[in-house]
Amino acid sequence: MQIPWNQIPADTLGNLLEEFVTRDGTDYGAEEVPLTTRVAQVRRQLERGEAVIWFDDATESVSVFSRRELIERGLLD
């Protein structure tokens, strides 16, 4: 289920995005990108509608996905 990013309290959203960009397997290339920059990049993707915050009922977890990925999975129109 999609969760509107702008309905999440600012502190909670910040924590969610920080956790997302620091997960294992998140690679930003050869140069180190500051945490604040990575969080801001994902936040802009949310604002533009390119990324979506998604709650998975099966795992009871929240994550960030690209809108395209969720459409390809048949979870969004």
Secondary structure per residue as TSV (DSSP state, phi and psi in degrees):
chain	resnum	aa	ss	phi	psi
A	1	M	-	360.0	134.3
A	2	Q	E	-76.1	137.0
A	3	I	E	-113.7	120.5
A	4	P	-	-61.6	121.2
A	5	W	G	-60.0	-32.6
A	6	N	G	-80.6	1.1
A	7	Q	G	-104.8	3.2
A	8	I	S	-95.1	132.4
A	9	P	-	-52.6	142.6
A	10	A	H	-52.7	-44.9
A	11	D	H	-64.4	-42.2
A	12	T	H	-65.2	-44.2
A	13	L	H	-61.6	-44.5
A	14	G	H	-58.7	-43.9
A	15	N	H	-64.7	-41.5
A	16	L	H	-61.7	-46.9
A	17	L	H	-67.0	-38.6
A	18	E	H	-63.3	-43.9
A	19	E	H	-63.0	-40.3
A	20	F	H	-63.1	-47.3
A	21	V	H	-75.9	-10.5
A	22	T	T	-105.8	4.9
A	23	R	S	-63.3	151.9
A	24	D	T	-59.2	140.2
A	25	G	T	92.2	-5.9
A	26	T	-	-86.6	114.5
A	27	D	-	-120.4	129.0
A	28	Y	-	-111.9	18.9
A	29	G	-	97.8	-167.4
A	30	A	S	-70.6	-32.1
A	31	E	S	-94.3	141.1
A	32	E	-	-72.3	129.1
A	33	V	-	-106.8	128.2
A	34	P	-	-58.3	147.3
A	35	L	H	-55.1	-44.8
A	36	T	H	-61.4	-34.9
A	37	T	H	-68.8	-43.4
A	38	R	H	-63.3	-43.0
A	39	V	H	-62.7	-43.9
A	40	A	H	-63.3	-37.5
A	41	Q	H	-62.5	-45.0
A	42	V	H	-68.7	-38.1
A	43	R	H	-60.6	-43.1
A	44	R	H	-63.6	-36.7
A	45	Q	H	-63.6	-38.6
A	46	L	H	-64.4	-45.7
A	47	E	H	-61.7	-36.3
A	48	R	H	-82.6	-7.4
A	49	G	T	82.5	11.8
A	50	E	S	-82.0	-25.2
A	51	A	E	-122.5	156.7
A	52	V	E	-137.7	140.1
A	53	I	E	-89.8	128.8
A	54	W	E	-128.3	130.9
A	55	F	E	-100.3	126.2
A	56	D	E	-99.4	113.2
A	57	D	T	-60.7	-38.4
A	58	A	T	-65.2	-41.7
A	59	T	T	-100.8	-6.0
A	60	E	T	51.7	45.6
A	61	S	E	-128.4	158.9
A	62	V	E	-117.4	138.4
A	63	S	E	-148.9	175.0
A	64	V	E	-112.2	131.9
A	65	F	E	-130.6	156.5
A	66	S	E	-72.9	144.7
A	67	R	H	-57.2	-41.0
A	68	R	H	-58.1	-43.6
A	69	E	H	-62.0	-42.3
A	70	L	H	-68.6	-34.4
A	71	I	H	-65.9	-44.1
A	72	E	H	-62.3	-32.4
A	73	R	T	-79.1	-7.6
A	74	G	T	79.6	18.8
A	75	L	S	-93.2	-20.2
A	76	L	-	-130.0	156.4
A	77	D	-	-89.7	360.0
